[in-house]
């Protein structure tokens, strides 16, 4: 995810534009090198380069930072829904029932989802790190699967068993990591608040607000369907190769008879 914040919209758009420009430069370099070599797989080369960088930066960079932070800092960051509702400030202009004559916010609040706990225990920091690592691993899966497909296609083995197994394994990983990411985020957030507040406090979360979205199931189903397509392609390719071998053998036998 590419994210920048600033007081005005244009600086943020500029930073995002720079990030996209860097990606475009990488694609351009890959395309230029491929064109110079006379490659006919420039799109695959570019996809393999981008997905490879994606996996490397996420797996080596982000994961390493999360693990180091868990042992080296005294705070823990949380990104998960809890059952604590934070009301808006009393001096924030808003209309309670949306019946204002002018444009105005409707009074409400927000569930606490993104916050940091200072002086957190090691166990809490490790739980936070586990939630972040699970989410990070989930975001790596599309790039990893794409890299495998592109690499095998460039080797001339588009419908190999490696691709089919990668898609099947990716489906299992997306399902497991997706569900775990949803659950761990909320569990870690509630555990963080329970470490901060005493059980008698009005802010102490009495229960865990756990939610599992349908996205992991949809993603896993899509990968399973794609694996079936590649498996069928592998079967058809094997049949064509066998037919070609039989045709060549028959042609050789016929030439011998003549």
N, C-alpha and C positions, 0 to 999 in steps of 0.2 A: 504494500500500500504506500502511495506517495502522498504525504501530508505536510503542509506548511501553514503557519499561522502568522498573521500580522494585523495591524490596526486597520489597514485598508485592503480592499480586495485585489487591487492590481499587483502589489508586491507578491502576494501569495500566488496569483496566477503566473507571475514572472518566474518564481522559483519552480513551480510545476512545469512551466515551459522549458526551463533549463534542464530539468531532470528528463523530460521527454526528448529534448534535443540530444542529450547524451546517449539515450537509447537509440535514437535515429542515427547518430554518428556510428555507433557500433554496428548497426544493421548496414549502414552505407559502406563501412570498411569491409565487412564480410562480402557484400554484394560486389564491390569493386574488385576484391581479390578473386572472387569466383568468376567474374566476367573476364578478368585478365587471363585466368587459366582456361577459359572456355568451358566452364562448368555449366551444366544444364540443371543443376539442383540448387540454385541460389536461394530460393525460398526455404528449402530444407536446411541449408547451411546457416541461414540467418536464424531460423527457429531453434536450431541446435545450439547456436552461440548464446542467444538470449536466455533460453531455458537453463543452459549450463551455468551461466553467470548467476542466474536467479537462485539455483540450488546451492551454489558455492557460497554466495553472500548470506543467504538465509541460514544455511546449515552451519557454516564455519563462523560467520560474523555474529549474527543475532543470537544463535544458541550459545556461543562462547561467552558473549556479553552477559546473557541472562544467568548463566551458571556462575560466572565470576562475581556478579552483583549479589547473588544469594549468599555468598560467603564473605564478601568484603565490605558490604554496607550494612547499616543498621535499620534500613527501612524496607518496606515491601509494597509493591504496587499491585492493585487489584482491578480487574475489569470483569465484573459479573454482577448480576442483579441480586439484590437482597430484599428483605421485606421491610426495610426502613424507608419511610416516605419523608422526603425533605421538602418542607413548605417554602414558598417564596418569601422574601423579606416583606415585612409589613409596610415599608415605605415604597414598595414597587407599585407604580400606577397600574391598576388592572380593574376589570369589571367582573364581579363575582358570577354573574349569570350571562355575561355577554350582551347586556341590554344597553350598553353605552351608546350615546348618539354620535360619537366620533370613533375613529379607529383606535382600538385599545386592546391590550392583551386580556384574555379571559383568565381569571385567577386560577391557579392550580399549583402543581408541584412536580417533583420528579422522584423516581425511585433511585436510590443511591447505587450507581453502577461503576463509576471510575473514581477511585480515591487512593490515597497513600497512607500507610500506617508507619509512624516513626517508632524507633526503639523496639522493633518487632523481634520476636524470638526466632531462633534458628529454624525451628520447626515450621513457623508461619512463613518465613522467607522461602523455605524449600517448597512449601505447598504453593506459594505464589509462583515460584519458578516452574514447578511442574505444570501448572495451568498455562503459563505463557509458552513453555516448550511444546505442549500438546497443540496449542493453537498454531504455533509456528510450523510444526511438522505437518499439520493439515494443509497449510498454505503452500508447502513445498510440493505436495503430491502431484498437482497438475503439471508443474514444470518438470518433475522427475519422469513422469509417464511420457510427456511430450519428448523429452530428450532421448528416452529409450526408443520410441517409435522412429524419430528422425535418424538416430544412429544406425538402427537396423535397416532402415530404408536405404540409407546411403551405402550400406554394405551389400545391398541387393537382396536382403532377407526380410522384406516387409511383413510377410505372413509366417515368420518363424515362430517356434514355440516360445521363444524368449518374450516376444511382444504379447502373446496371448497370456502367458503367465504374469507378465508385468501388469496387464490390465486387470486380471483376476485378483492378483495381490493388491493392486491399487484400490480395487473396489472394497476389499476387506479393510484395508488401512483407512480409507475415507470414512467408512461406516464406524469403525472403532474410534478413530481419532476425533471424528465429528461429534459423536455422542459424548466421549470423554471430555472434549473441549467445552461443550455446553455445561456438563455437570461440574467439572473441576472449577470453572470460573465462578459459578455461584457458590459452590462449597467453600472455596478459598475466601471469597468476599465475606460470607457470613462468619467464617472462622476468624477473619481479621477483626470484624466488629465485636465478636465475643471476647477477643483478647483485650480490646480497648475498654469496653464498658462492663461494669459489674452486672450480675444477673438481676439485681433489683432496679437497675436504671431503666428509664422509659425508652432509651435508645438501644437497649440490649435486644438483639433479634431473637425472638422466642422460637422460631422455626426456620427451616431452610426452604428458600423459594427456588425449586429446581424445575428447569424447563429444557426439553429436548426438541429442537426444531426439526422439520422434515427434510431439510437440505442434505444431511448426511445420507439419508435413505435414498433420496432422488439421485444424488451423485453416484452412490454405489450401484444403483440400478442401471444408470446410464453406462457406467464402466463395464458392468457385466454384459449388457447388450452389445457394447463395442467389442468385448472379448469374443462373444459368439460370432460376430461378423468376421473378425480376423481368423477365428478358428475355421469357419466355413471357407474363407479365402485360402487358408493353408491346405485344406482338404482338396479344393479344386486345383490348386497349384500342383499338389502331389499327383493327382489324377492326370493332369496334362503332361507332367514329366514322365510318368509311366507310359502314357500313350505315345509320347514322342520316342521313348526308348524302344517300345515294341515296333513302332513304324520303322525306325532306323534298322532294327534287327531283321525285320521282314524284307526291307529293301536290300540289305546286305545279302540275305539268303537268296533273293531273287536274282541279284547280280551274279552270284556264284553259279546258279543253275544255268544262266544264259552263257 
